[in-house]
Amino acid sequence: MSLNELTGKTIGCAIEVHKALGPGLLESTYEQCLCQELSLARIPFKVQWPLPVTYKGIRLDCGYRVDIFVDER
């Protein structure tokens, strides 16, 4: 799937979650619902994926995490 197709489908999933839930809930709720929509759309993803930082050539684990890492991109 091209990056444009993946982006369109991912945004479509996010819009579906927003339409179903509306505003005002905790981020964790939207995250779990978006993961469900991505699964239904058969889009591969990882949740809370660790993201190390490289500083002056040294890899540091600073505790950063990507909320949802979609299709290894």
C-alpha positions as CSV (number, residue, x, y, z in Angstrom):
1,M,0.0,0.0,0.0
2,S,1.4,3.4,-0.9
3,L,2.0,6.0,1.8
4,N,-0.9,8.1,0.5
5,E,-3.3,5.1,0.7
6,L,-2.1,4.2,4.2
7,T,-2.5,7.8,5.3
8,G,-6.0,8.1,3.9
9,K,-7.1,4.8,5.5
10,T,-5.6,5.7,8.9
11,I,-7.2,9.1,8.9
12,G,-10.5,7.5,7.9
13,C,-10.2,5.2,11.0
14,A,-9.5,8.2,13.2
15,I,-12.5,10.0,11.8
16,E,-14.7,6.9,12.4
17,V,-13.6,6.9,16.1
18,H,-14.3,10.6,16.5
19,K,-17.8,10.3,14.9
20,A,-18.6,7.4,17.2
21,L,-17.3,8.8,20.4
22,G,-17.2,12.6,20.0
23,P,-14.9,14.8,22.0
24,G,-14.0,14.9,25.7
25,L,-12.8,11.4,26.6
26,L,-9.4,10.3,27.8
27,E,-6.7,9.8,25.2
28,S,-6.3,6.2,26.2
29,T,-10.0,5.5,25.2
30,Y,-9.4,7.0,21.7
31,E,-6.2,5.1,21.4
32,Q,-7.8,1.7,22.1
33,C,-10.8,2.5,19.8
34,L,-8.4,3.6,17.0
35,C,-6.5,0.3,17.4
36,Q,-9.8,-1.5,17.0
37,E,-10.6,0.4,13.8
38,L,-7.1,-0.2,12.4
39,S,-7.5,-4.0,13.1
40,L,-10.9,-4.0,11.3
41,A,-9.2,-2.2,8.4
42,R,-6.4,-4.8,8.5
43,I,-3.8,-2.1,8.9
44,P,-0.8,-3.4,10.9
45,F,0.2,-1.3,13.9
46,K,2.1,-1.4,17.2
47,V,0.9,0.4,20.3
48,Q,3.2,2.4,22.7
49,W,6.2,1.5,20.6
50,P,9.5,2.5,22.3
51,L,11.4,5.3,20.6
52,P,15.1,5.7,21.6
53,V,16.9,9.0,21.1
54,T,20.3,9.3,19.6
55,Y,22.4,12.1,21.1
56,K,25.9,12.7,19.8
57,G,26.1,9.2,18.5
58,I,24.9,7.6,21.7
59,R,21.6,5.8,21.9
60,L,19.5,6.8,24.9
61,D,16.4,5.2,26.2
62,C,14.6,8.3,27.4
63,G,11.2,6.6,27.9
64,Y,9.7,8.1,24.7
65,R,6.9,6.0,23.1
66,V,5.1,6.3,19.8
67,D,1.4,6.1,20.6
68,I,0.5,4.1,17.5
69,F,3.2,3.0,15.0
70,V,1.3,2.3,11.8
71,D,2.6,-0.2,9.2
72,E,6.3,0.2,10.3
73,R,6.2,3.8,9.1
